[in-house]
C-alpha cells in the first residue's frame, strides 16, 4: 500500500513570511525498507517570498517545518503520515550569498509548526537569493527560498525652517542707528548653510546720497528655509553745530602783561544729532605776544565748528634809567667801590608803585662783567648814592630806586640790567676807574 506524507518548511519576517515546505512521499515495503514516491507534493503559497529592505537594514525571516497531510496516530512507520522532525530531528543549512550576513547559518527542528528566526542584513544594494537544504531528500526545500531586494539608502531631504542670515557691513567704525555726516556705503553678507539662496533684494552695495536723516536701508533674501529681512538705520546730519566764545579777551584787543582777562568759556548747541561732549577752549595765554583763542564743538555725526578770537599781550612801559646814569651806548665811568643810584618808572594799565606784582617781585637787577671796548663813548660820573642798596619805590620822587655799589678795582666793565616781571629790560654800561 502506498501512503503519501507531505511536509513543508516555512519562513516569515515582520512584513512577509517565507515558508519552507518540506514534503516527502514515503512508501514502506513489507520488509520495512523505506522507499520514495515518484511525486512530491507541495501546497505552500509562496507569492510573498521577496523581502525589500534598505542597505544595512536588518530583516527577520522565520522558518518552520509544516506537514502537508497526515495525523499523529500511527508512528510505526507502516502508515506513517506524521511530521518527520517529530520522529527524527532535521538540520537545514542556509546558503548565504556573498554580501549578506546572517545571525546563523543552520537550523535544527525537533517539531513542526514552530518558527525559528534568522536575521539577515546586506550593506550593498542588490538582489540576493537565500536557499536552504537538509540532510536528506525527503523535504521539499524550494518553498523556503527567500529573495532579498536591498535598495540603496536615499538620504532624507533636510528640513530647513530657518531663513538666511543677513549681516550689514557699514564702512567705518560706526554702525546701525548711528549718525553720519556724508554718504555711507553699506554692503550685505547673505548666508544660509542649510539652503540655497534663491533671491536677494536690496542686498547689493548701497550708498546713501540724500542729505537727510533717518534713511533706512533694507535687505531681503529668500532661501528654501524661508524669507529673512534685515534693516539698518543710517541717520544723516550734515549741519555743523553752533559754537561761540563767551567772555575773556576780546577779538583784536591788546592788553598789558598781567592785565589780560580770564580765559574765555564757550557755548555750543546742535539741534540734529546733538553734541558729542562739551565744547572746549584752547590757545589762552598770559605771555607777551599774539594769541588766538579757539572754541571747538563736535556733534554726534562728526561735524565740527569753531569760533576764534585773537588778542595781543604787550610789555610794560619802562622809563629810565634817569640821571646821573647815561643810557644807550654811552659807558658810565665810575670809581670802583662807589654807589650808583638807578632811578626809573614802570607803568602798564596803571602806574606801578610796589616792588611786587601778583605776589612776585616786579623785577630783578643783575650786573654782568663784560669786555671793555676802546671805541665806546665814555662819560665819567662821580656819584656816591645815599640810603640803602635795597630795591624800593620812592613815593616822594615817584620813582623806583636801586643803589648799586660798584665792585672795587679799575678798568673793569659791567652791564647792569633791570628785568621786569613781563620780560622787558633797562640796561646801562659801566667801567670802573
C-alpha positions in Angstrom: 0.0 0.0 0.0 1.2 3.4 -0.8 1.0 6.3 1.7 1.7 9.9 1.0 3.2 12.1 3.6 3.7 15.7 2.8 5.9 18.1 4.8 6.7 21.7 4.3 9.2 24.2 5.9 8.0 27.8 6.1 9.8 31.2 6.8 8.4 34.7 7.8 9.5 38.3 8.8 7.8 41.4 10.0 6.2 42.1 6.6 6.3 38.8 4.8 6.7 35.2 5.7 8.9 32.9 3.5 7.9 29.4 4.0 9.9 26.3 3.7 7.7 23.3 2.9 9.5 20.1 3.1 7.4 17.2 1.9 8.1 13.7 1.2 6.1 10.8 -0.1 7.2 7.7 1.7 6.5 4.2 0.7 7.2 1.4 3.0 7.7 -2.2 1.9 6.6 -5.2 3.8 10.1 -5.7 4.9 10.2 -2.2 6.5 12.6 -0.8 4.0 11.9 3.0 3.1 11.2 3.9 -0.4 10.3 7.2 -2.1 7.3 8.1 -4.1 7.8 9.4 -7.6 5.8 12.5 -6.8 6.5 15.1 -4.1 3.6 17.4 -3.4 3.7 21.0 -2.0 0.7 23.2 -1.4 2.5 26.2 0.3 1.8 29.6 -1.0 5.0 31.4 -1.8 3.8 34.6 -3.5 5.5 36.8 -0.9 8.9 35.3 -1.0 10.7 38.6 -1.7 11.7 40.9 1.1 12.6 44.5 0.3 15.0 46.3 2.7 17.4 49.2 2.6 21.2 49.0 2.8 22.3 48.0 6.3 18.7 47.4 7.4 18.1 44.1 9.1 15.1 41.8 8.4 14.0 38.7 10.3 12.8 35.6 8.5 11.1 32.7 10.2 11.5 29.1 9.2 9.3 26.1 10.2 8.6 22.5 9.1 5.0 22.0 8.0 3.3 18.7 7.5 1.1 19.0 4.4 -1.0 15.9 5.4 -1.4 13.1 7.9 -2.1 12.8 11.6 -0.2 11.8 14.7 -1.7 8.4 15.0 0.4 5.5 13.9 4.2 6.1 14.4 5.2 2.5 13.5 6.2 3.6 10.0 3.7 1.4 8.2 1.2 4.1 7.6 3.2 7.0 8.9 2.0 10.4 8.0 3.3 12.4 10.9 5.7 15.3 10.7 9.2 14.0 10.1 11.1 16.1 12.8 8.8 14.6 15.4 10.2 11.2 14.6 13.8 12.3 14.0 15.3 15.8 14.2 16.3 17.5 11.0 19.0 20.2 10.4 18.8 22.5 7.5 21.7 24.6 6.2 21.3 28.2 4.9 23.0 29.0 1.7 24.1 32.6 2.4 25.2 34.5 -0.7 28.2 36.9 -0.6 27.2 40.3 0.6 24.6 39.1 3.0 25.2 38.5 6.7 23.0 36.1 8.8 22.6 35.6 12.6 23.0 31.8 12.0 23.8 29.5 9.1 21.8 26.4 10.2 18.6 25.5 12.0 17.7 22.2 13.7 14.0 21.3 14.0 12.6 18.7 16.5 8.9 19.5 15.9 6.7 21.0 13.2 4.9 24.3 13.1 7.3 26.1 15.4 9.2 29.0 13.9 12.9 29.6 14.3 14.2 33.0 13.2 17.2 34.3 11.3 18.2 37.9 10.9 19.6 39.0 7.5 21.4 42.2 6.5 23.2 43.4 3.4 25.4 46.5 3.2 25.3 46.8 -0.6 22.2 47.3 -2.7 21.3 44.4 -5.0 19.2 41.2 -5.3 20.2 38.2 -3.2 18.7 34.7 -3.1 18.9 32.7 0.1 18.1 28.9 -0.2 18.1 26.0 2.3 19.0 22.4 2.2 18.6 19.5 4.6 20.5 16.2 5.3 18.1 14.1 3.1 15.9 14.2 0.1 12.6 13.8 1.9 11.9 17.5 2.3 10.7 19.9 -0.4 13.1 22.8 0.0 12.0 25.1 -2.8 9.3 27.0 -0.9 11.9 28.1 1.6 13.7 30.2 -1.0 13.9 33.9 0.0 14.9 36.8 -2.2 16.3 39.9 -0.6 15.8 43.0 -2.6 18.3 45.5 -1.0 17.7 49.1 -2.0 20.2 51.9 -1.9 19.8 54.3 1.0 18.4 57.7 0.0 19.4 60.5 2.3 16.4 62.2 3.7 15.6 65.6 2.3 16.9 68.1 5.0 14.4 70.2 6.6 15.3 73.9 6.9 12.9 76.1 8.7 15.2 79.0 9.1 15.7 81.8 6.7 19.1 83.1 5.5 21.3 85.2 7.8 21.8 88.8 6.6 24.6 90.9 8.0 25.1 94.6 7.2 28.6 95.8 6.8 28.8 99.6 7.2 32.0 101.4 6.1 33.8 103.0 9.1 33.7 102.4 12.8 30.1 103.2 13.4 27.1 101.0 12.8 23.3 100.7 12.7 21.3 103.6 14.1 24.4 105.9 14.3 24.8 109.4 12.9 26.8 110.1 9.8 27.9 113.3 8.1 28.2 112.2 4.5 27.4 109.3 2.1 27.6 105.9 3.7 28.4 102.7 1.9 26.6 99.6 3.2 27.4 96.0 1.9 25.4 93.0 2.9 26.6 89.4 3.6 23.9 86.9 3.0 24.5 83.2 4.1 22.4 80.1 4.6 24.3 77.0 5.5 21.3 74.7 5.1 19.7 76.0 1.9 20.4 77.7 -1.3 19.7 81.4 -1.6 17.1 81.8 -4.2 16.6 85.6 -4.3 18.0 88.8 -2.8 16.5 92.3 -2.8 18.4 95.4 -1.9 21.4 93.3 -0.8 24.0 94.8 -3.2 26.4 97.6 -2.2 24.3 100.6 -1.4 25.3 104.3 -0.9 23.0 106.8 0.7 23.2 110.1 -1.3 20.4 112.1 0.2 21.3 114.7 2.7 18.6 113.7 5.0 18.1 112.0 8.4 16.6 108.6 9.2 17.3 106.7 6.0 16.5 103.1 6.2 18.2 100.5 4.2 16.6 97.1 4.0 17.9 93.8 2.6 15.5 90.9 1.9 16.7 87.4 1.0 14.8 84.1 0.4 16.1 80.6 0.6 14.5 77.1 0.8 14.2 77.8 4.5 12.1 80.9 4.1 12.4 84.6 3.9 14.6 86.8 6.1 14.9 90.6 6.3 17.5 92.8 7.9 17.4 96.6 8.1 19.8 99.3 9.2 19.1 102.9 10.1 21.5 105.5 8.8 20.9 108.9 10.4 22.4 111.8 8.5 23.4 115.2 9.9 25.5 117.4 7.6 25.0 120.6 9.6 27.7 121.7 11.9 26.9 122.7 15.5 26.9 126.3 16.6 29.7 127.5 18.9 30.8 130.8 20.3 33.3 132.2 22.8 32.0 133.9 25.9 34.0 136.4 28.0 37.7 136.5 28.2 40.0 138.6 25.8 38.1 140.4 23.1 39.0 139.8 19.5 41.6 142.2 18.2 42.3 143.7 21.6 45.7 144.5 23.2 46.5 144.0 26.9 49.5 144.8 29.1 51.1 141.8 30.7 49.3 140.9 33.9 46.1 142.7 32.8 44.7 140.1 30.5 41.1 139.0 31.2 40.4 135.5 32.4 40.1 132.6 30.0 37.0 132.6 27.8 34.4 129.9 28.0 32.3 128.6 25.1 28.7 127.9 24.4 27.6 125.3 21.8 24.4 123.5 20.6 23.3 121.1 17.9 19.6 120.6 17.0 20.0 117.4 14.9 22.4 114.8 16.2 23.3 116.6 19.4 26.7 117.5 20.8 29.4 114.8 21.3 30.6 116.0 24.7 31.1 119.6 25.7 32.8 122.4 23.7 36.4 123.2 24.6 38.6 126.4 24.6 42.3 126.3 23.6 45.0 128.9 23.0 44.6 131.2 26.0 47.9 132.6 27.3 49.2 135.4 29.6 52.6 135.6 27.9 53.7 138.6 26.0 52.9 138.2 22.3 49.9 137.5 20.0 47.5 134.7 20.9 44.4 133.1 19.3 41.7 131.6 21.4 39.6 128.8 19.7 36.4 127.3 20.9 35.6 124.0 19.3 32.5 121.7 19.3 31.6 118.4 17.6 28.2 116.8 17.1 27.4 113.1 17.1 27.6 112.8 13.4 31.2 114.1 13.4 30.5 117.7 12.2 32.8 120.3 13.8 32.6 124.0 14.3 34.8 126.6 15.9 34.9 130.3 17.0 38.2 132.2 17.4 39.4 135.5 19.0 42.9 137.0 18.5 44.5 139.3 21.1 47.9 140.7 22.0 49.8 140.9 25.3 52.2 143.9 25.4 55.2 144.6 27.6 55.1 147.1 30.4 56.4 150.6 29.8 59.8 151.1 31.5 61.2 154.7 31.6 64.8 155.4 32.8 67.4 155.0 33.9 67.4 158.6 34.9 70.4 160.8 35.7 73.1 160.5 36.8 73.1 157.3 34.7 73.5 157.7 31.0 71.7 155.2 28.7 72.2 153.9 25.2 75.7 153.2 24.0 77.4 155.5 26.5 79.7 153.9 29.0 79.3 155.4 32.5 82.8 155.6 34.2 82.7 155.5 38.0 85.2 155.0 40.7 85.4 151.4 41.8 83.6 150.9 45.1 81.3 153.9 44.7 77.5 153.6 44.8 75.3 154.4 41.7 71.6 155.2 42.1 69.3 153.6 39.4 66.1 155.6 39.0 63.2 154.5 36.7 59.4 154.3 36.2 57.2 151.2 35.4 53.7 151.6 34.0 51.1 149.5 32.2 47.4 149.8 32.6 48.3 151.9 35.6 51.4 153.3 37.3 53.3 150.7 39.5 54.1 151.8 43.0 55.1 148.5 44.5 58.2 146.3 44.2 55.9 143.2 43.8 53.2 142.3 41.4 50.7 139.4 41.7 52.7 138.2 44.7 56.0 138.1 42.9 58.9 140.6 42.6 58.2 143.2 40.0 61.7 142.7 38.6 65.3 141.9 39.4 68.8 143.6 39.0 71.8 141.8 37.6 75.4 143.1 37.0 77.4 141.2 34.4 81.1 141.7 33.7 81.8 142.3 30.1 84.8 143.1 27.9 85.7 146.8 27.6 85.5 148.3 24.1 88.0 151.1 23.3 85.6 152.5 20.7 82.8 153.1 23.2 82.0 156.6 24.3 82.7 157.1 28.0 81.0 159.6 30.3 82.6 160.0 33.8 80.2 160.3 36.7 81.2 160.9 40.3 78.3 159.6 42.5 78.0 158.2 45.9 74.4 157.4 46.5 72.8 157.7 49.9 70.5 155.3 51.5 70.4 151.5 51.5 71.0 149.4 48.4 67.7 147.6 48.6 65.2 147.9 45.7 62.4 150.3 46.7 59.8 152.7 45.4 60.4 156.3 46.4 57.0 157.9 46.8 58.5 161.4 47.1 60.1 161.3 43.7 57.5 158.8 42.3 60.3 156.5 41.1 61.8 153.1 41.7 65.3 153.4 43.1 68.1 150.8 43.4 71.5 151.8 44.8 74.2 149.7 43.2 77.6 149.6 44.9 80.1 149.1 42.1 82.8 146.5 42.6 86.3 147.7 43.7 89.1 147.8 41.1 89.8 149.9 38.0 89.3 149.1 34.3 86.5 146.6 34.8 83.4 146.9 32.6 79.8 145.8 33.6 76.4 145.7 32.0 73.8 146.4 34.7 70.3 145.3 33.8 66.8 145.6 35.4 64.5 142.8 34.1 60.8 143.4 34.8 58.4 140.5 35.5 57.0 140.8 32.0 60.4 140.3 30.4 61.1 144.0 29.4 64.5 145.4 30.4 66.6 148.5 31.1 70.4 148.2 30.7 73.3 150.6 31.3 77.0 150.2 30.7 79.7 150.9 33.3 83.5 151.0 33.6 85.4 151.4 36.8 88.4 153.7 37.2 
